[in-house]
Amino acid sequence: MSKEDRLKAFETMLQAVQENCRATEEKMKHLKEQGKEKSATYRQLMGNKMQYQNMLAMYRIYGLLDEELQQ
């Protein structure tokens, strides 16, 4: 894999992680509004959210996120 292909793959993965994190937070918000914080779905989404946040934290630690993307 060339360096350019590798960079493109990283950027694609980063975008997917960010989008999945946002979508998961949105789904959790809707479930919370319905009073379903204790449901299995909500708890699974919480686990997914934590995984995405950990991945993004690793990107931050290694300086791989632009400043505007960190918020």
C-alpha positions as CSV (number, residue, x, y, z in Angstrom):
1,M,0.0,0.0,0.0
2,S,1.4,3.4,-1.0
3,K,1.7,6.2,1.6
4,E,-1.0,8.1,-0.3
5,D,-3.4,5.1,-0.2
6,R,-2.6,4.6,3.5
7,L,-3.3,8.3,4.3
8,K,-6.6,8.1,2.3
9,A,-7.6,5.0,4.2
10,F,-6.8,6.7,7.5
11,E,-8.9,9.8,6.6
12,T,-11.8,7.5,5.5
13,M,-11.6,5.6,8.8
14,L,-11.4,8.8,10.9
15,Q,-14.5,10.2,9.1
16,A,-16.4,7.0,9.7
17,V,-15.5,6.9,13.4
18,Q,-16.6,10.6,13.8
19,E,-19.9,10.0,11.9
20,N,-20.6,6.8,13.8
21,C,-20.0,8.6,17.1
22,R,-22.3,11.4,16.2
23,A,-25.0,9.0,15.0
24,T,-24.7,6.9,18.1
25,E,-25.1,10.0,20.4
26,E,-28.2,11.1,18.4
27,K,-29.8,7.6,18.8
28,M,-29.0,7.7,22.5
29,K,-30.6,11.1,22.8
30,H,-33.8,9.9,21.3
31,L,-33.9,6.8,23.5
32,K,-33.3,9.0,26.6
33,E,-36.1,11.3,25.6
34,Q,-38.4,8.2,25.5
35,G,-37.2,7.1,29.0
36,K,-35.3,4.1,27.7
37,E,-31.9,4.6,29.3
38,K,-32.0,1.2,30.9
39,S,-32.8,-0.7,27.7
40,A,-30.4,-3.2,26.1
41,T,-30.2,-1.0,23.0
42,Y,-29.3,2.1,25.0
43,R,-26.6,0.2,26.8
44,Q,-25.2,-1.3,23.6
45,L,-25.1,2.2,22.1
46,M,-23.3,3.5,25.2
47,G,-20.6,0.8,24.7
48,N,-20.3,1.8,21.1
49,K,-20.0,5.5,22.0
50,M,-17.3,4.7,24.5
51,Q,-15.4,2.7,21.9
52,Y,-15.6,5.6,19.4
53,Q,-14.5,8.1,22.0
54,N,-11.5,6.0,22.9
55,M,-10.5,5.8,19.3
56,L,-10.8,9.5,18.8
57,A,-8.8,10.1,22.1
58,M,-6.0,8.0,20.7
59,Y,-6.0,10.1,17.5
60,R,-5.8,13.2,19.7
61,I,-2.9,11.8,21.7
62,Y,-0.9,11.2,18.6
63,G,-1.8,14.6,17.1
64,L,-3.8,13.1,14.2
65,L,-6.9,15.3,14.6
66,D,-7.1,18.9,13.3
67,E,-7.9,21.4,16.0
68,E,-11.4,22.1,14.7
69,L,-12.2,18.4,14.5
70,Q,-11.4,17.9,18.2
71,Q,-14.5,19.7,19.4
